[in-house]
Amino acid sequence: MMKRNIGKLSAVILSTVLFWTMAAATGSAQADGADSQEVTLRICSWEEYIDLGGWDEEETIDLESGDIIGRNSMVEDFEKWYYETYGRKVKVEYSTFGTNEDLYNMLTLGDVYDLVCPSEYMIMKLMAEGRLTPLSEEFFDAEDENNYYIKGVSPYIRSVFEENEIAGEPWSRYAAGYMWGITGIVYNPELVKEQDASSWKILDDPSYRRQVTIKDNVRDSYFAAVGALKSDLLLSEEFRAQPDYKKRLEEEMNDTSPEMIAKVQEYLQDVKNNAYSFETDSGKADMVTGKVAANYQWSGDAVYTMDQADEDDFTLAFAVPQEATNIYFDGWVMLKSGVEGNDAKQHAAQAFINFTSRPDNVIRNMYYIGYTSVISGGEDGRIFEYADWCYGAGEDEEDVTEYDIAYFFTEEEDSEDYVITAPADQVNRQLSAQYPSREAIARSSIMVYFNEEQNEAINEMWISVRCFNLYDVPVWAWVAAAAVLGGIVVFAVRNVKRSR
């Protein structure tokens, strides 16, 4: 009896154990199945704006803290990291756009993305139109070891994103910075004087007829034209001594009064007649091949252009206009049309921002595309180490200068930890384009969001400049056109009468 009861008890125990084991296994399988469901993340960014991998061994960045090399594409590495870190698969569908306006048109026509990377004024526009999903509270948790963005974003950049608002909400609630820089003039110092390159007026200077290029988009060209037209005001000591100088500068550089728009149209017509071309990307090659002597450029592309010229033993330089410079930002934002209501997509999108903000990945992207990341690294010193690796003078160099970029890396005003001993000529070359001086930053202004009425006005102006301006047609041309039209009408009437 006892043996039988023990046998029955053993059977019950065994059955119970098997039941719960199978239940646990089933639950685990279901959990694994949920985790293994692949999230598709649709990302759209600028062309050639992320490391595509495939580096040669000699391209290895050999920092004292360790080597960095891009073997795979950043997207491939993210997909692998995401699965290893969170146990969920993600598939990135990565596409590109050419201008902010192209991106906006794509969205208007119905293209759907989860994460996009426009510039500051387009971020403001998308915010104002209610198209964006805010970043989650978890994204800003600095205690999370994988939140590389909030732990490493430059204190200077963070303050800009927190201080600028749309409808009472700061950029930082909806946008995480990616790259930043300023605008200026890349020039051939053998053909162009530094003084001339340091003014927006070079664009219509007849001394450089057919030797300069200008950006083929309305916002950048408008900014440069305003800088040239208001040069006397912007350079005056009285204006710069104003206690609210930065605010006044922003107002002046974003002036869309009818009078200013008319002046800009006239000025850009003169530039059109003087310039070699309006361009978006070809200016880099035109500078390197010597087709042009000066090129209106974003600082990141300026670095690339000067690097390419150096490879051909052809020296180019970079000047920041004394009137003012545009400080621009490209940043990641999540679109409601893509991620709203989908926690898995939002998590993956925010993880992508954090992955590209990890210091080693920041360095890879900066090396690959030439632009400057908004990430300074926080307690991780590799990004400053990389800047010194790029631009620090050799031990035997004598003509050197101390270049202070502490404003970007720390909130400590008197810090001496972020000074690069660089070759003297780097003050107006790659280093000053990659990390603008305090003086250049002091005269920088953002492009603010223009409302629908303002956009319509400057777009009409731009069409007149780029396509055809009826007001510029001389009287004799109107007379000739009228004569030709009259002749056509007479000829048509005669043919009708004959046919009758």
Secondary structure, 3 states (H helix, E strand, C coil): CHHHHHHHHHHHHHHHHHHHHHHHHHHHHHHHHHHHCCEEEEEEEECCCCCCCCCCHHHCEEECCEEECCCCCHHHHHHHHHHHHHCCCEEEEEEEECCHHHHHHHHHCCCCCCEECCEHHHHHHHHHCCCEECCCHHHHCCCCCCCHHHHHECHHHHHHHHHCEECCEEHHHHEEEEEEEEEEEEECCCCCCHHHHCCHHHHHCHHHCCCEEEECCHHHHHHHHHHHHCHHHHHCHHHHCCCCHHHHHHHHHCCCCHHHHHHHHHHHHHHHHHCCEEECCCHHHHHHCCCCCEEEEEHHHHHHHHHHHHHCCCCCEEECCCCCEEEEEEEEEEEHHHHCCCHHHHHHHHHHHHHHCCHHHHHHHHHHHCCEECECCCCCCHHHHHHHHHHCCCCCCCCEEEEECHHHHCCCCCCCCCEEEEEHHHHHCHHHHHCCCHHHHHCEECCCCCCHHHHHHHHHHHHHHHCCCHHHCCHHHHHHHHHHHHHHHHHHHHHHHHHC
